[in-house]
Amino acid sequence: MLSRLYNFMPGLNVLFNYERTWFADDAKAALSVAAVALPVAIAYAQLTGVNAAVGLYSCVLPMIIYALFGTSKQLIIGPDAATCAVIAAVVTPLAAGDIVKHWQLVITMTVMTGFWCIIASRFKLGVLADFLSKPILMGLLNGVAITIIVGQFSKIFGFTFDEKYLLERLGGVPNYLAQAHVPTLLMALLTVGIYFLLKRVKPTWPASMIAITVATTLVWLLNLEQFDIKTIGVVDGGLPLFKAPDFNIGIIRELVMPALNLAIVSFVSLMLTARSFAAKNGYEIDADKEFMALGMANFASALSQGFAVSGAASRTAVNDANGGKTQLVSILAAIIIAIIAIFITAPLEYIPSAALGIVLIIASAHLLDLKSVWKLRSKDRQAFYLTLTTLFAVLFIGVIPGITLAVLLGLFQFIRTVMRPTDHILGVDVNGVVRSLDTTDKAKPIDGIFIYRFNSPLTYFNSSFFKRRLLEQYARQKDDIECVIIDAVPCFTHLDLSVMAMLADLDTIFRKRGVRLEIAGRKRQLLAWFVTAEIKSGNEGIYVHSDLYLALRINQAKQLAEREEQIELN
């Protein structure tokens, strides 16, 4: 019974077997995580277009729920730059300026994102962690970071963007700079100055938290609002009261696909962070359970009136750097944030928007990695172009279309790999080991035998390519080929009648040329599939061997017997 509970909620296994010696490190890490998470959560709430308290609510229950359901000991769940940018891009046009409707749409999209995650977990789709390749995700995150950074310039300079898209905003830069509000700009410069001074003098201190605190204190003490320095305003703290969203089904329909895109991007980003810290600390991550944990965290966020969450790379790094050992860090940090969200929200209303803009820019800058993008140019030109395509899509056509394109590119990349995989001609080396024939001449072809390997599962949309490549490679061989052997292990992974029909055609073609077609590997499966497809096997059809080495031994024995028979006849 207990093992089933641990399987369903992996975090309980760690918490129920907690060692006292871990607590000091976990408590220290929790304080550091809370100090970093507080200003960022408030800033992301501003980015999403909701009250600052909603950002705090998005940290509390989701962190506790993930601590119970997640398999990562270091990962911190919470508001994320990419997640909030997606929500804002989807919800803002649908809400059309209605604050209540905006909030309801945010909650609904959070629930739908959680729903997609739970469905994916139920169907064991944790493999989606590998769906968006690193180049695609790199382009996506860099594009989102640049979009957020440019969007925050309005808070730093004290003007309002009239344009929706990045290109138009950049085109209007000269006019906007002329509208700059000097007191707001000075507040932003003060915040960024304090941040970098602390990073230089006291790098272990929570620089964002201290910078925001100083800026807020100055606004309150000196009444800087009289100089038109905008603040975030009243923060509705206290316990979150659940209110079910109320609007028509048509709008919900508009959120289905964006929520799916958000679920995929959030999960892939979460897994990259979770796996990197798990590898560093010597344990494994269960992708399907992570999908479940992310879904449950999003449900918890919606229940507590928060918005969609994901894995927070910067806060996870803070946790690990401060020696966090277990999921208790998330629970302790959540308690600290909850106390502030419920009891100490009054001072938050004096936080200047310019200071939050600086915090968002700094947080988004951690997503920027243009140096790695440029390095791809020399390492992998195809990956470089893939990254640039995704990056420019996000910048020029928007976050949501950019993410949709990224998902499609990931799908097309997979299909292309399966449809047009690599293939090899095999031989044997001096030790009799089967290996690919290449320019090193470590392996030699076998007289009279042609061995072919296709490096992808065979299915209806690549079977014709398989047939064409096999015949092309065969045509390049000497005329004394007596037997063609197909290595079945990498390509015959499932029954496909189109593939079986193609195989029957190949058998007919080779028989007309006086060549035997044989298959090595997956004997039991293939013989069962031959019966289903009504393909003859054995001496009357395609001979299937248990493995490649057995196929070679039998064919070489046949060749030897034929030579001996020929010698006797002569």
Stockholm file with secondary structure:
# STOCKHOLM 1.0

chainA/1-570         MLSRLYNFMPGLNVLFNYERTWFADDAKAALSVAAVALPVAIAYAQLTGVNAAVGLYSCVLPMIIYALFGTSKQLIIGPDAATCAVIAAVVTPLAAGDIVKHWQLVITMTVMTGFWCIIASRFKLGVLADFLSKPILMGLLNGVAITIIVGQFSKIFGFTFDEKYLLERLGGVPNYLAQAHVPTLLMALLTVGIYFLLKRVKPTWPASMIAITVATTLVWLLNLEQFDIKTIGVVDGGLPLFKAPDFNIGIIRELVMPALNLAIVSFVSLMLTARSFAAKNGYEIDADKEFMALGMANFASALSQGFAVSGAASRTAVNDANGGKTQLVSILAAIIIAIIAIFITAPLEYIPSAALGIVLIIASAHLLDLKSVWKLRSKDRQAFYLTLTTLFAVLFIGVIPGITLAVLLGLFQFIRTVMRPTDHILGVDVNGVVRSLDTTDKAKPIDGIFIYRFNSPLTYFNSSFFKRRLLEQYARQKDDIECVIIDAVPCFTHLDLSVMAMLADLDTIFRKRGVRLEIAGRKRQLLAWFVTAEIKSGNEGIYVHSDLYLALRINQAKQLAEREEQIELN
#=GR chainA/1-570 SS CHHHHHHHCHHHHHHHTCCGGGHHHHHHHHHHHHHHHHHHHHHHHHHHTSCHHHHHHHHHHHHHHHHHHCSCSSCCEECCHHHHHHHHHHHHHHHTTCHHHHHHHHHHHHHHHHHHHHHHHHTTCGGGGGTSCHHHHHHHHHHHHHHHHHHHHHHHHTCCCCCSSHHHHHHTHHHHHHTCCHHHHHHHHHHHHHHHHHHHHCTTSCHHHHHHHHHHHHHHHHTGGGGTCCBCCCCCCSSCCCCCCCCCHHHHHHHHHHHHHHHHHHHHHHHHHHHHHHHHHTCCCCHHHHHHHHHHHHHHHHHTTCCCCEECHHHHHHHHHTTCCSTHHHHHHHHHHHHHHHHCCGGGGGCBHHHHHHHHHHHHHTTCCHHHHHHHHHHCHHHHHHHHHHHHHHHHHCHHHHHHHHHHHHHHHHHHHHHSCCEEEEEECTTSCEEECCTTCSSBCBTTEEEEEECSCCCTTTHHHHHHHHHHHHHTSCTTCCEEEEECTTTCCSCCHHHHHHHHHHHHHHHHTTCEEEEESCHHHHHHHHHHHTCCBGGGSBEEESSHHHHHHHHHHHHHHHHHHHHHHC
#=GC SS_cons         CHHHHHHHCHHHHHHHTCCGGGHHHHHHHHHHHHHHHHHHHHHHHHHHTSCHHHHHHHHHHHHHHHHHHCSCSSCCEECCHHHHHHHHHHHHHHHTTCHHHHHHHHHHHHHHHHHHHHHHHHTTCGGGGGTSCHHHHHHHHHHHHHHHHHHHHHHHHTCCCCCSSHHHHHHTHHHHHHTCCHHHHHHHHHHHHHHHHHHHHCTTSCHHHHHHHHHHHHHHHHTGGGGTCCBCCCCCCSSCCCCCCCCCHHHHHHHHHHHHHHHHHHHHHHHHHHHHHHHHHTCCCCHHHHHHHHHHHHHHHHHTTCCCCEECHHHHHHHHHTTCCSTHHHHHHHHHHHHHHHHCCGGGGGCBHHHHHHHHHHHHHTTCCHHHHHHHHHHCHHHHHHHHHHHHHHHHHCHHHHHHHHHHHHHHHHHHHHHSCCEEEEEECTTSCEEECCTTCSSBCBTTEEEEEECSCCCTTTHHHHHHHHHHHHHTSCTTCCEEEEECTTTCCSCCHHHHHHHHHHHHHHHHTTCEEEEESCHHHHHHHHHHHTCCBGGGSBEEESSHHHHHHHHHHHHHHHHHHHHHHC
//
